[in-house]
Every structure is written in C-alpha cells, then in structure tokens.
Amino acid sequence: MGRDVIVACDFSSKEEVFAFLDKFSGKKPFVKIGMELYYAEGPSIVKEIKARGHKIFLDLKLHDIPNTVKKSMAVLSNLDVDITNLHASGTKRMMEAALEGLTRPDGTRPLLIAVTQLTSTDQESMENDLLIKEPIDKVVMHYAKNAADAGLDGVVCSPLEAEKVHNTCGKDFLTITPGVRFADGDIGDQKRVMTPEQAKLIGSDYIVVGRPITAAADPVAAYERCLREFVG
Ligand code: C5P
C-alpha cells in the first residue's frame, strides 16, 4: 500500500455513513472506522463497508492484558481489515501478543499501528496524572521505538513528529497522521495542524482526514483535493 488519504468516518449510525459514502459513486476512499461507529453498529458495519470495496483502518485502540489483546486481535483479523491499532503503553509484551493474535494461519495479517501518547495528553497531564516525568517528545519516540522493536508496522502521530519517527525507527516504519487541514480551512479543535501538501513533504505515509472532508459542502471535491495535494 502506498501513500493514501484515509477518511475518518466519525458518524454514529450506518445510515449516516452510507449516505456519506454514496456521494462518492464510483470512488472508494480508504475509510477509518472508529469506536463511535463500531460500538453503535457492531462488526457488521466493517463487513458491509468492506463489501462495498473500501480499504478499512479499524481504529479501536486496544489496551488490555496480553492474552486478552491477542484473542481480540484474532477476532478483528477475521474481519479482514487493512489496518488496526493499539496503545503502545500496553507494553512490548502486549504488542507482541497482539501481532501473534492478528496473524492468520496463512501468515497474512492486517497492518498493526501503535498510538504513542494521545494528542489530548500534554506534558502537564502526563506528569501529574501518569507520573511520567520525561519530556513528551522523548516519551513518544520511546513508545514508537518499542512498537518497532515489537514488530509493529508504524505509529499514529502528529505530522510534526513524522520525520523524527522515520529517523528513529526507519523510513519503512509507517506514520499515520491526523490533524490535517487545508490552508484555507477551519482548524476546529485540532491544535497542531498541517496541510496535506506539508504532510507529504515531511514524509507522512497516510493522512487521516475527518471534518475537512465529512463536513465540506462538497465532500467528494474535498477528498479529491486532499488526494491531489497529498498523493500528487
Ligand atoms: O475531523 P478531524 O480531521 O479532526 O478528524 C481526525 C480523526 O483522527 C478523528 O477520527 C480523530 O479521532 C483522529 N485522531 C486525532 N488525533 C490523534 C489520533 C486520532 O485527531 N492523535
């Protein structure tokens, strides 16, 4: 899979997501299904979107004891998604167990990506709530390195961190970056943003774009603009 735009389908019902995807007629954007839609509709929503011909990033961010994560990943692997994820803070042992669970009997598996520190966690909350006293950049890179050591395929990170992640973990280690906005668009609640073009220059492998596409007057045109700017 090469560089691509992943559309965050942050809807809470099947009807909404299908009404949105129907606008794309022949086109089949790579779709991110998050907790909201998955918990509302269950695994059948994954199968239905897959059956329509979309690639799927199932963003459920697993974090539990290694055995539970391993068994849950085996279930997700049967849904035949293209990418799924977990929290790197679950430890290397949890990540290794996840990979084992995700790997099918024929050796194939979806890509497995780690969340390092959530972008909603800042230095202050990390120090006070989690008692982690190191600089957040160092923590993010350490978690990325752990994920790479455990055999994972990449991390979700801010576009501003993508270059450093590649330098630390190798250029083939994937960076999936949210927080993307058009130069003339609304930032909304995202704090550190980049345009699709800047994300391309800095070496993001995938950008995750939600509202700039889902809330656009013409979502298909916004998606195509993203593709033009990011993929070229
Ligand atoms: O609408 P917007 O483009 O901000 O959506 C970004 C998507 O990426 C959302 O689904 C959001 O949950 C997700 N995300 C994020 N920041 C992270 C991890 C995931 O914005 N650090």
Residues whose N, C-alpha, C, O or C-beta is under 5 A from the ligand:
A	BS01	C5P	A8 D10 L118 T119 P178 G179 V180 V208 V209 G210 R211 P212
